[in-house]
Amino acid sequence: MPVSASPVPVSPLSEAVFLSAEAAEGVAPRFTATVPLTALRDDVVTATLWATARGVYEAEVDGVPVTDSVLNPGWTSYEWRLTYQQFDVTDTVRGGHDDVRLTLILGNGWWRGHLGFGDADADYGDEIAVAATLEVVYRDGSVQRVSTSDAWGAAASDVTRNSLYRGQSVDARLREGGAPLAVRTSEIDHGVLAPQTSPPVRRHEAVPAQRVWRSPSGRTLVDFGQNLVGWLRFTVQGSRGDLIRIRHAEVLEDGELGVRPLRSADATDEFVLSGGVDAFEPTFTFHGFRYAEVEGWPGELRAADLEAVVVHSEMARTGRFSCSDPLVTRLVDNSVWSQRGNFLSVPTDCPQRDERLGWTGDIAAFAASASFSFDTADFLDSWLQDLRLETEHAPDGAVPFVVPAVLKYANFPAGHLSEWAGPTAIWGDAAVWVPQALWQAYGDADRLAAHYPAMAMHLSSIEPLISERGLWERGNQFGDWLDPDAPPEDPAAAKADAAVVATACLYRSASFAAEAAAVLGNDAEAHRWRGLAARTRDAFVRHYVDDDGIVRSDCATVYALAITFGVLEGDLRSRAAARLAEIVRESGFRVTTGFAGTPYVTWALSETGHVDEAYRLLLEKECPSWLYPITMGATTVWERWDSMLPDGSINPGEMTSFNHYALGAVVDWIHQVVGGLRPAAPGYARVRVEPRPGPGIEWAETSLRTRQGEVSVAWRVASGELTVEVALPDDVPAEVVLPDGRTVEVRGGGHVFTSTL
């Protein structure tokens, strides 16, 4: 083992090499080294382990796991940013006996995960590898470092198959010792190594099984009562060599496990028993599921035998909401569960099928909602670092529609994704809208500066596509994706004109880029983007809006965007708002918007004097609506308004998920308008309290732990009078806007107001 007493190197892994093993793809190799210490254990002052992997790894010192985090090092744009982790193992090293034993177990993870959908089968490389360095500092000031090298040994672990999509197999018989494996080494490109800044992925809670029963075909099914992301954990004893097989799914169909939406993701774990008491927990995979099908369990399976472990990136819960309508409260809870399941290393579209990609459009729509419910500052900052890197290296200079952009390695036929090439509205606008949400939530100017270059790259990539008329009507667009009137097989066939959507989005992005540049003191850039925004607005109004405020394609989405993004002003805005309200009434208050319009339609209504229509749209229960899935038992937000049809069958479309947060972006409006808690300055340095009661909700309570401290708003309507209770952190100013026209300035502490409605 390399041992030295030199000063700490610039890179903690500078002496390490990557270790890989000659093993079948599904096998997780176990690398080991036994290290004699150069001084007594009692003389150890500190001991630190640094590690990373092309794949995912688990590390132990003297048989003790070094961390309770899982799926390290997570998923980043590996080509330019492979993160390493640092663990304090002082107590373990100091408290042991004899030589120190180091163990690294290596799984496929995202590096060799056959990622994507259809035939994508995208991998970063053919071989997985792990690297680590243990540094021990002694009382006399000497330093001992031990790094991965060709002196390490390797053997097969008890993990015989591991895949994020397909599941994991564990053979407890191999815990007695697996077959030795030949070790290969390769050099680390230290230029791509970076310390981890994103929060680690952890187990957060265990959900007990609620019910065990037999399906119509005689299969054993288990319901955990909540659609979640993670895996099952259990202890069992049976005959040596017996196999337990567990399949996972989000829903049931015809009384059986509904696996069709998973497409090629098998989501199946297998466990081979040793004959003794075996504990199983498949930590090299994860599943999106509420239900499990269990085969081969020794004896009768009881609900108490299994628990579901909830896994996601660590984020502090910051925002909460409840109200008099339990379905609306459940809608907000569902958005929280969908965020938890899809904030696993990167913000994904869905956590269960053969996709699980960092789609930019989803988080562009949901970032504001996400940053209220949880502290997302570090999580989304890390992802935005990758977005910038991917954009800098993109051959067309455009923001990729998934980040990390793993689909560049897909095995699709040439040109298969050509219709999605180039800058796209909403998806590409994540480069602007996600930083905008973070700026409003946290007010961090340093991070705004770090995110600004990607904003500029995105807008620069659009400029060549702006037509002579000043409109973004060239290039390819997703448009109002998943418009509820689009056929299941063509989710892009929306009512909203794609160029109208794109041009409105361009105006919003240019406007915020100008604001960001001004905040950062870049007057030239601010002037550039203000000019682009002004030209875009003029062109939009000239070519897309008539004198009566009718916007081209005359559907809810185009009005929602034009109003909420501030494209329309004055009488045109009022007329457009009246038309939007008319469309909403004509639809019977059912949702008619897709990804583009859904986050903004209630905003456009309530901010233009149509609060009642906004509430009725929110509270509608017939499909399509936000509450329809809840009446069907949903515990997360669905990808489609009708992912499950009223008869209990699954939507026939190939693309059907029951855990997608994008359409849950309405909760941003719920927090700010129904709840009444808004930022009046970035980072809630100043607060605006403006609850807007409407028909169907009699009270609401909202709280948010801001960078300044806890803010809460509670209101109740009784006998035509509104009572509002506000609690503010010390010295934080707030403007309280009441329905009777008063605006009251307060600072810190608790306050109570009453107002006529």
C-alpha positions in Angstrom: 0.0 0.0 0.0 1.4 3.5 -0.8 2.2 5.2 2.5 3.6 8.7 2.8 4.0 11.5 5.3 4.0 14.4 2.8 1.7 17.4 3.2 -1.9 17.0 2.1 -2.1 17.1 -1.7 -4.2 19.6 -3.6 -6.4 16.7 -4.7 -7.2 14.3 -1.9 -7.3 11.5 -4.5 -4.0 12.5 -6.2 -2.3 9.2 -5.1 -5.4 7.0 -5.9 -6.1 5.1 -9.1 -9.4 3.7 -10.3 -10.0 0.1 -9.6 -12.2 -2.2 -11.7 -12.6 -5.9 -11.8 -13.1 -8.6 -14.4 -16.6 -9.5 -13.6 -20.0 -10.0 -15.2 -21.8 -6.7 -15.6 -24.4 -7.4 -12.9 -21.9 -8.4 -10.3 -20.8 -5.8 -7.7 -17.1 -6.4 -7.0 -15.8 -5.9 -3.5 -12.3 -4.4 -3.3 -10.3 -4.8 -0.1 -7.1 -3.8 1.5 -5.6 -4.5 4.9 -3.4 -1.6 6.2 -1.0 -1.7 9.1 -1.0 1.7 10.9 2.3 3.5 11.3 1.4 4.5 14.9 -0.8 3.3 17.7 -4.6 3.7 17.3 -4.7 5.8 20.5 -2.4 8.3 18.7 -4.9 8.9 15.9 -6.1 12.5 15.8 -8.2 12.4 12.7 -8.9 9.9 10.0 -10.6 10.9 6.7 -11.7 8.8 3.7 -12.2 10.4 0.3 -13.9 8.4 -2.5 -15.5 8.6 -5.8 -16.6 6.2 -8.6 -17.6 5.7 -12.1 -20.7 4.0 -10.9 -21.9 4.0 -7.3 -20.0 2.7 -4.3 -20.3 1.7 -0.7 -17.3 2.0 1.6 -16.5 0.4 4.9 -13.6 0.8 7.4 -13.2 -2.2 9.7 -16.6 -3.5 8.5 -18.3 -0.3 9.6 -20.1 1.8 6.8 -18.4 5.2 6.5 -21.7 6.9 5.8 -25.5 6.5 5.9 -25.7 8.1 2.5 -26.4 5.9 -0.5 -25.8 5.8 -4.3 -22.6 7.8 -3.9 -21.2 9.8 -5.7 -24.6 10.5 -7.4 -25.2 11.6 -10.9 -23.4 14.6 -12.5 -22.2 15.4 -15.9 -19.4 12.9 -15.4 -17.4 14.0 -18.5 -16.6 17.4 -16.8 -17.6 17.0 -13.1 -17.2 13.8 -11.2 -17.7 14.5 -7.5 -15.9 12.9 -4.6 -17.1 12.6 -1.1 -15.3 13.1 2.2 -16.1 11.1 5.4 -14.8 11.4 8.9 -13.9 7.9 10.1 -11.8 9.0 13.1 -13.8 7.1 15.7 -13.8 3.9 13.7 -10.0 4.0 13.1 -9.2 5.0 16.6 -11.4 2.4 18.2 -10.4 -0.6 16.2 -7.8 -3.4 16.7 -5.0 -4.7 14.6 -4.7 -3.5 11.0 -7.3 -1.3 9.3 -9.5 -3.1 6.8 -10.8 -1.0 3.9 -13.6 -2.2 1.7 -15.2 -0.7 -1.4 -18.2 -2.3 -3.1 -18.9 -1.0 -6.6 -22.2 -1.0 -8.5 -23.2 0.2 -12.0 -25.2 3.2 -10.9 -25.7 5.8 -13.6 -22.3 5.3 -15.2 -23.3 1.9 -16.7 -27.0 2.2 -16.2 -28.4 1.6 -19.7 -30.2 4.9 -19.3 -32.9 6.5 -21.3 -36.0 5.1 -22.9 -36.9 2.8 -25.8 -33.6 1.6 -27.3 -31.5 4.3 -25.9 -29.4 2.0 -23.7 -27.1 5.0 -22.9 -24.0 4.5 -20.9 -21.0 6.7 -20.0 -18.6 3.8 -20.4 -18.3 0.0 -20.6 -16.4 -0.3 -17.3 -17.2 0.9 -13.8 -14.4 1.8 -11.3 -13.8 3.2 -7.8 -11.1 5.2 -6.2 -10.4 6.2 -2.6 -7.8 7.6 -0.2 -7.7 7.1 3.6 -5.7 9.8 5.4 -4.7 9.3 9.1 -3.2 12.1 11.1 -1.3 11.2 14.3 -0.6 13.0 17.5 3.0 13.6 16.5 2.0 15.4 13.3 2.8 12.6 11.0 0.4 11.7 8.2 -0.3 8.3 6.7 -2.2 8.0 3.4 -3.5 4.8 1.9 -4.9 4.9 -1.6 -6.5 2.4 -4.1 -3.7 0.7 -6.0 -2.9 -2.5 -7.8 -2.1 -4.0 -4.4 -5.8 -4.2 -3.6 -7.7 -7.5 -3.9 -11.1 -8.1 -5.3 -13.8 -10.7 -5.0 -17.5 -11.0 -6.0 -19.9 -9.6 -3.4 -23.3 -10.9 -2.6 -24.7 -8.6 -5.3 -25.1 -10.7 -8.4 -27.2 -8.3 -10.5 -27.6 -4.5 -10.1 -29.4 -2.0 -12.3 -31.2 1.2 -11.5 -34.0 0.3 -13.9 -34.1 -3.4 -13.7 -33.4 -4.0 -10.0 -31.0 -5.9 -7.9 -30.2 -9.5 -7.0 -28.6 -10.5 -3.7 -27.3 -14.0 -2.9 -26.9 -14.3 0.9 -24.9 -17.5 0.4 -22.0 -15.4 -1.1 -21.7 -13.5 2.2 -19.5 -16.4 3.2 -17.0 -15.3 0.5 -17.3 -14.7 -3.2 -15.1 -15.8 -6.0 -11.8 -13.8 -6.4 -11.7 -11.4 -9.3 -8.8 -10.0 -11.3 -8.2 -6.3 -10.6 -7.5 -3.7 -13.2 -6.3 -0.1 -12.6 -6.6 3.1 -14.6 -5.5 6.7 -14.0 -7.9 9.3 -12.7 -8.4 12.5 -14.7 -8.1 14.9 -11.8 -9.3 17.7 -14.0 -12.9 16.4 -13.7 -12.8 15.7 -10.0 -14.7 18.2 -7.8 -15.9 18.1 -4.2 -19.5 17.2 -3.8 -21.8 20.2 -3.3 -25.1 18.6 -3.8 -26.7 17.1 -0.7 -26.3 13.3 -0.4 -28.9 10.8 -1.1 -30.2 9.2 2.1 -32.8 6.9 3.6 -35.4 9.3 5.2 -38.1 7.1 6.6 -39.5 3.6 6.6 -43.2 3.1 5.5 -44.8 0.0 6.9 -46.9 -2.2 4.7 -50.6 -1.5 5.0 -52.2 -4.6 3.5 -51.2 -8.0 2.1 -53.7 -10.0 0.0 -54.0 -12.3 -3.0 -54.7 -11.0 -6.5 -57.3 -12.5 -8.8 -54.5 -14.6 -10.4 -53.3 -15.8 -6.9 -50.3 -13.6 -6.6 -49.3 -12.0 -3.3 -49.6 -8.3 -3.3 -48.6 -5.7 -0.8 -49.8 -2.1 -0.5 -47.7 0.5 1.3 -50.4 3.2 1.1 -48.1 5.8 -0.5 -46.5 6.0 -3.9 -42.8 6.5 -3.0 -39.3 6.0 -4.2 -36.8 3.6 -2.6 -36.8 -0.1 -1.9 -38.0 -2.8 0.4 -36.1 -3.9 3.5 -36.7 -7.0 5.5 -35.3 -9.9 7.5 -36.3 -13.5 6.7 -35.3 -17.1 7.3 -35.9 -19.9 4.9 -34.3 -22.9 3.2 -30.8 -22.4 1.8 -31.0 -21.5 -2.0 -34.7 -20.5 -1.9 -35.5 -17.4 -4.0 -37.7 -14.5 -3.1 -38.7 -12.3 -6.1 -40.3 -8.9 -5.6 -41.7 -6.8 -8.4 -42.7 -3.1 -7.9 -45.4 -0.9 -9.5 -47.2 2.4 -8.8 -50.7 1.2 -9.4 -53.0 -1.8 -9.9 -55.0 -2.7 -13.0 -57.7 -5.3 -13.0 -56.5 -6.3 -9.5 -52.9 -7.1 -10.6 -49.7 -5.2 -10.5 -49.8 -2.5 -13.2 -46.4 -2.9 -14.8 -47.1 -1.7 -18.4 -46.2 2.0 -17.6 -42.7 0.8 -16.5 -41.9 -0.1 -20.1 -38.6 -2.0 -20.1 -37.8 -1.2 -16.5 -38.2 -4.6 -14.8 -38.1 -3.1 -11.3 -37.6 -6.6 -9.9 -35.4 -7.5 -6.9 -34.4 -11.1 -6.1 -33.0 -12.5 -2.9 -31.4 -15.9 -2.4 -31.6 -17.2 1.1 -28.6 -18.6 3.0 -30.6 -20.9 5.3 -29.9 -18.6 8.3 -31.5 -15.3 9.3 -30.9 -13.0 6.3 -31.3 -9.2 6.2 -31.9 -7.8 2.7 -31.8 -4.2 1.5 -31.1 -3.6 -2.2 -29.1 -0.3 -2.1 -27.7 -0.3 -5.7 -31.1 0.3 -7.2 -34.3 2.3 -6.5 -37.9 1.9 -7.6 -41.0 4.1 -7.8 -43.8 2.1 -6.3 -46.8 1.9 -4.0 -47.4 -1.8 -4.5 -45.2 -4.9 -4.5 -45.8 -8.4 -5.7 -43.9 -11.0 -3.6 -43.1 -14.5 -4.8 -41.3 -17.2 -2.9 -41.7 -15.9 0.7 -41.2 -18.8 3.2 -44.5 -19.3 5.0 -47.3 -16.7 5.1 -46.3 -13.1 4.4 -47.6 -10.6 6.9 -47.7 -6.8 6.6 -45.2 -6.6 9.5 -42.6 -8.5 7.6 -41.8 -5.7 5.1 -41.1 -2.0 5.2 -40.5 0.4 2.3 -37.5 2.7 2.7 -38.0 6.2 1.3 -34.9 7.5 -0.5 -34.0 10.9 -1.9 -31.5 13.7 -1.8 -31.3 15.4 1.6 -33.3 18.6 1.7 -34.7 20.4 4.7 -38.5 20.9 4.6 -39.2 24.6 4.6 -42.8 25.2 3.5 -46.1 23.8 4.7 -49.7 24.4 3.7 -53.2 23.2 4.8 -56.7 24.4 4.2 -60.3 23.6 4.8 -60.6 21.5 1.7 -58.8 18.2 2.4 -58.4 17.5 -1.3 -56.4 20.7 -1.9 -54.3 19.9 1.2 -53.7 16.4 -0.3 -52.8 18.0 -3.7 -50.0 20.0 -2.0 -48.9 16.8 -0.1 -48.8 14.9 -3.4 -46.5 17.6 -4.9 -44.2 17.2 -1.9 -44.1 13.4 -2.3 -43.5 13.8 -6.1 -40.6 16.2 -5.4 -39.1 13.8 -2.8 -39.2 10.9 -5.3 -37.8 12.9 -8.2 -35.2 14.9 -6.3 -32.8 11.9 -6.2 -29.4 13.2 -7.1 -30.8 15.2 -10.1 -34.3 16.6 -10.6 -35.9 13.9 -12.8 -39.1 13.6 -14.7 -40.2 10.3 -13.1 -38.6 7.7 -10.8 -40.1 4.4 -12.0 -39.9 3.6 -15.7 -37.0 3.4 -18.2 -36.3 7.1 -18.3 -35.6 8.9 -15.0 -33.8 11.7 -16.7 -33.2 15.3 -15.7 -35.7 16.8 -18.1 -35.2 20.6 -18.1 -38.9 21.4 -18.9 -40.2 19.7 -15.8 -38.0 21.6 -13.3 -38.4 24.9 -15.3 -42.1 24.5 -14.5 -41.7 23.3 -10.9 -38.7 25.1 -9.5 -40.6 27.8 -7.7 -43.0 25.3 -6.1 -40.0 23.0 -5.1 -38.1 25.9 -3.5 -41.1 26.7 -1.2 -41.6 23.1 0.0 -37.9 22.3 0.6 -34.5 24.1 0.7 -33.4 23.3 -2.8 -30.5 25.8 -2.9 -27.6 23.4 -3.0 -29.4 20.6 -4.9 -30.5 22.9 -7.8 -27.2 24.8 -7.8 -25.3 21.5 -8.4 -27.7 20.6 -11.2 -27.3 24.1 -12.7 -23.5 23.6 -12.7 -24.1 20.6 -14.9 -26.6 22.5 -17.1 -23.9 25.2 -17.7 -21.3 22.6 -18.6 -23.5 20.6 -20.9 -24.6 23.9 -22.7 -21.0 25.0 -23.1 -20.1 21.7 -24.7 -23.3 21.3 -26.8 -22.5 21.2 -30.5 -25.5 23.5 -31.2 -24.8 25.8 -28.2 -28.3 25.0 -26.9 -29.4 23.9 -23.4 -30.0 20.2 -23.7 -33.5 18.9 -23.0 -32.1 16.6 -20.4 -29.3 17.4 -17.9 -27.0 15.5 -17.5 -27.2 15.0 -21.2 -26.7 11.3 -21.3 -28.9 10.8 -24.4 -25.9 11.9 -26.5 -24.7 8.3 -25.9 -28.0 6.8 -26.8 -28.1 4.0 -29.3 -30.9 5.6 -31.3 -30.8 5.5 -35.1 -29.1 8.6 -36.6 -31.5 11.6 -36.6 -33.9 9.9 -34.1 -34.0 13.0 -31.9 -33.5 15.5 -34.6 -36.9 17.0 -34.1 -35.8 18.0 -30.6 -32.5 19.5 -31.6 -31.7 23.1 -30.9 -33.0 25.7 -28.4 -36.5 24.9 -27.1 -38.8 27.1 -25.1 -39.6 26.1 -21.5 -37.0 23.2 -21.6 -34.1 25.5 -22.5 -35.6 28.3 -20.4 -34.7 26.2 -17.4 -31.3 28.0 -17.7 -33.2 31.2 -16.7 -36.3 30.1 -14.8 -34.6 27.8 -12.3 -32.1 30.5 -11.3 -35.0 33.0 -11.1 -36.8 30.7 -8.7 -33.7 30.3 -6.6 -33.1 34.1 -6.6 -36.6 34.8 -5.4 -36.4 32.0 -2.7 -32.9 32.7 -1.4 -31.6 36.0 -2.7 -28.0 34.6 -3.2 -26.2 37.0 -5.6 -23.1 34.9 -5.7 -25.0 32.0 -7.1 -27.0 34.2 -9.4 -23.7 35.3 -10.8 -22.7 31.6 -11.2 -25.9 30.9 -13.1 -25.9 33.9 -15.3 -23.6 32.6 -18.0 -26.0 29.8 -18.8 -28.8 32.4 -19.1 -26.7 34.3 -21.6 -25.8 31.2 -23.6 -29.5 30.2 -23.8 -30.6 33.6 -25.1 -27.7 33.8 -27.5 -28.7 30.4 -28.9 -32.2 31.7 -29.6 -31.3 34.9 -31.3 -30.5 33.3 -34.7 -33.9 31.6 -34.6 -35.8 34.9 -34.2 -37.6 35.6 -37.5 -37.6 38.9 -39.4 -40.9 39.6 -37.6 -39.1 39.5 -34.3 -40.8 36.2 -33.2 -39.4 32.9 -32.0 -41.1 31.0 -34.8 -38.1 28.9 -36.1 -36.7 25.7 -34.8 -38.3 22.9 -32.9 -40.6 23.1 -29.9 -42.3 20.8 -27.4 -45.0 23.5 -27.1 -47.8 23.0 -24.5 -46.7 19.4 -23.9 -49.4 17.1 -22.6 -52.3 19.3 -23.4 -55.2 17.2 -22.1 -56.9 17.4 -25.5 -53.9 15.9 -27.3 -54.2 12.3 -28.3 -52.4 9.8 -26.0 -49.9 8.9 -28.8 -49.0 12.5 -29.7 -48.5 14.6 -26.5 -47.1 17.5 -28.5 -50.4 18.0 -30.4 -51.5 21.0 -28.4 -54.1 23.7 -29.0 -51.6 26.4 -28.3 -49.5 27.7 -31.2 -45.9 26.6 -30.4 -44.5 29.9 -31.7 -46.8 31.9 -29.5 -45.7 29.9 -26.5 -42.0 30.2 -27.5 -42.2 34.0 -28.0 -43.9 34.6 -24.7 -41.2 32.5 -23.0 -38.5 34.4 -24.7 -39.9 37.6 -23.3 -39.9 36.2 -19.8 -36.4 34.9 -20.1 -34.9 38.1 -21.6 -36.6 40.1 -18.9 -35.2 38.2 -16.1 -31.7 38.0 -17.7 -31.8 41.8 -17.8 -32.8 41.9 -14.1 -30.0 39.5 -13.2 -27.4 41.4 -15.2 -28.5 44.6 -13.5 -28.2 43.0 -10.0 -24.7 41.8 -10.9 -23.7 45.3 -12.1 -23.4 44.3 -15.8 -25.1 47.3 -17.4 -24.2 46.4 -20.9 -25.7 43.0 -20.7 -28.8 44.4 -18.9 -29.2 46.8 -21.7 -28.9 44.0 -24.3 -31.5 41.8 -22.7 -33.9 44.7 -22.0 -33.7 45.5 -25.7 -34.4 41.9 -26.7 -37.4 41.8 -24.3 -38.8 45.1 -25.6 -38.5 43.9 -29.2 -40.1 40.6 -28.4 -43.0 42.2 -26.6 -43.7 44.6 -29.5 -43.6 41.8 -32.0 -45.8 39.5 -29.9 -48.5 42.2 -29.6 -48.2 43.3 -33.2 -48.5 39.8 -34.8 -50.3 37.6 -32.2 -52.8 39.9 -30.5 -55.8 41.7 -32.0 -57.5 44.8 -30.7 -59.9 42.8 -28.6 -57.1 41.1 -26.8 -57.6 37.8 -28.6 -54.3 36.0 -28.7 -53.4 33.7 -31.6 -54.7 30.1 -31.1 -57.2 31.5 -28.5 -56.7 28.9 -25.8 -56.0 29.1 -22.1 -52.3 28.5 -22.3 -51.5 31.4 -24.6 -53.5 33.8 -22.4 -51.9 32.4 -19.2 -48.4 33.0 -20.5 -49.0 36.4 -22.1 -50.7 37.7 -18.9 -48.5 36.1 -16.3 -45.2 36.9 -18.0 -46.2 40.5 -18.5 -46.3 40.6 -22.3 -49.7 42.3 -22.3 -50.4 45.6 -20.5 -53.3 47.9 -20.0 -56.6 47.3 -21.9 -55.1 44.4 -23.9 -54.3 42.6 -20.7 -57.8 43.2 -19.3 -59.4 42.0 -22.5 -57.2 39.0 -22.7 -58.0 38.2 -19.0 -61.7 38.4 -19.7 -61.3 36.0 -22.6 -59.3 33.6 -20.5 -62.0 33.6 -17.8 -64.6 32.9 -20.5 -62.5 30.0 -21.8 -62.3 28.6 -18.3 -66.0 28.9 -17.7 -66.8 27.4 -21.1 -64.6 24.4 -20.2 -66.7 23.7 -17.2 -63.7 24.7 -15.1 -61.8 21.6 -16.3 -58.1 22.1 -17.0 -57.3 22.7 -20.7 -53.5 23.4 -20.4 -50.4 21.3 -20.6 -46.8 21.8 -19.3 -46.6 25.3 -20.7 -49.8 26.8 -19.4 -50.6 24.8 -16.2 -48.2 26.6 -13.8 -49.6 30.0 -14.8 -53.3 29.8 -15.6 -54.5 30.4 -12.1 -52.0 33.2 -11.7 -53.3 34.9 -14.8 -56.9 34.7 -13.5 -56.3 35.8 -9.9 -54.0 38.7 -10.8 -56.6 40.1 -13.2 -59.6 40.1 -11.0 -60.9 36.6 -11.8 -60.2 35.0 -8.4 -63.5 33.1 -8.4 -62.7 31.4 -11.7 -59.2 30.5 -10.4 -60.7 28.8 -7.3 -63.3 27.0 -9.3 -60.6 25.7 -11.7 -58.5 24.5 -8.7 -61.4 22.8 -7.0 -62.9 21.0 -10.0 -62.9 17.2 -9.5 -63.9 15.9 -12.9 -61.2 14.9 -15.3 -59.1 16.7 -16.4 -58.4 18.6 -13.2 -55.9 18.8 -10.3 -58.3 17.1 -7.9 -59.4 14.3 -10.2 -56.3 12.1 -9.5 -56.9 12.5 -5.8 -60.5 11.3 -6.1 -58.9 8.2 -7.8 -56.6 7.6 -4.9 -53.4 9.4 -6.1 -50.8 10.1 -3.5 -48.4 11.7 -6.0 -48.8 14.0 -9.0 -49.5 12.2 -12.3 -47.8 12.9 -15.6 -51.0 13.0 -17.5 -54.3 14.4 -16.3 -55.8 11.0 -17.0 -52.9 8.7 -16.3 -55.6 6.5 -14.9 -59.0 6.6 -16.6 -62.3 6.8 -14.6 -62.9 3.1 -15.0 -59.6 2.3 -13.2 -57.7 1.3 -16.4 -54.3 2.8 -17.1 -54.0 5.4 -19.9 -53.3 3.6 -23.2 -50.4 6.0 -24.1 -46.9 4.6 -24.1 -45.9 7.5 -21.8 -47.8 7.2 -18.5 -46.3 7.9 -15.1 -48.0 8.3 -11.7 -45.2 10.3 -10.2 -44.4 13.5 -12.2 -44.3 16.9 -10.4 -44.6 19.2 -13.4 -48.4 19.5 -13.4 -48.3 20.1 -9.7 -46.7 23.5 -10.3 -50.0 25.0 -9.3 -48.9 24.7 -5.7 -46.7 27.8 -6.2 -50.0 29.7 -6.7 -51.6 27.9 -3.8 -48.8 28.9 -1.5 -48.7 32.5 -2.6 -52.3 33.3 -3.5 -54.5 30.9 -1.4 -51.9 30.9 1.4 -51.1 34.5 0.9 -47.3 34.3 1.6 -45.2 35.9 -1.1 -41.7 37.3 -1.4 -41.6 41.1 -1.7 -37.9 41.0 -2.2 -35.4 38.3 -3.1 -34.9 35.8 -0.3 -37.9 37.1 1.6 -35.9 40.0 2.9 -39.2 41.7 2.7 -42.5 39.7 2.8 -45.9 40.4 1.1 -48.9 38.9 2.8 -51.9 38.9 0.5 -54.3 36.0 0.9 -57.0 36.0 -1.7 -59.9 34.0 -0.4 -62.3 32.4 -2.9 -65.3 30.2 -3.1 -64.9 26.7 -1.6 -62.1 27.3 0.9 -62.9 28.8 4.3 -59.4 28.9 5.9 -55.8 28.3 5.1 -52.5 28.1 7.0 -49.2 28.5 5.3 -45.6 28.7 6.8 -42.2 29.0 5.3 -38.7 28.9 6.9 -36.9 31.6 5.0 -33.3 32.6 5.2 -34.6 35.3 7.6 -36.5 32.9 9.8 -40.0 31.4 10.0 -42.9 33.3 8.4 -46.5 32.1 8.8 -49.9 33.3 7.5 -53.2 32.0 8.7 -56.6 33.2 7.6 -60.2 32.4 8.1 -63.5 33.7 6.6 -66.6 33.9 8.8 -69.7 36.0 8.4 -68.3 37.9 5.5 -65.2 38.9 7.4 -61.6 37.9 6.8 -59.3 37.4 9.8 -55.5 37.2 9.0 -52.8 36.2 11.5 -49.2 36.9 10.5 -46.0 35.9 12.3 -42.7 37.4 11.1 -39.0 36.9 12.2 -37.6 39.8 14.2 -37.0 42.9 12.2 -38.3 41.5 8.9 -40.7 44.0 7.2 -43.9 43.0 5.5 -46.7 44.6 3.6 -50.1 43.2 4.4 -52.6 43.6 1.6 -56.2 43.2 2.6 -59.4 42.8 0.5 -60.9 46.1 1.7 -58.1 48.0 -0.1 -55.8 48.7 2.9 -52.0 47.9 2.7 -50.5 47.9 6.2 -46.7 48.0 6.8 -45.5 45.9 9.8 -42.1 44.7 11.0 -41.4 41.5 12.9 -43.5 39.7 15.5 -47.2 38.6 15.4 -50.0 40.6 14.0 -53.8 40.1 13.5 -55.9 41.9 10.9 -59.6 41.9 10.0 -61.1 43.0 6.7 -64.4 43.0 5.0 -64.5 40.9 1.8 
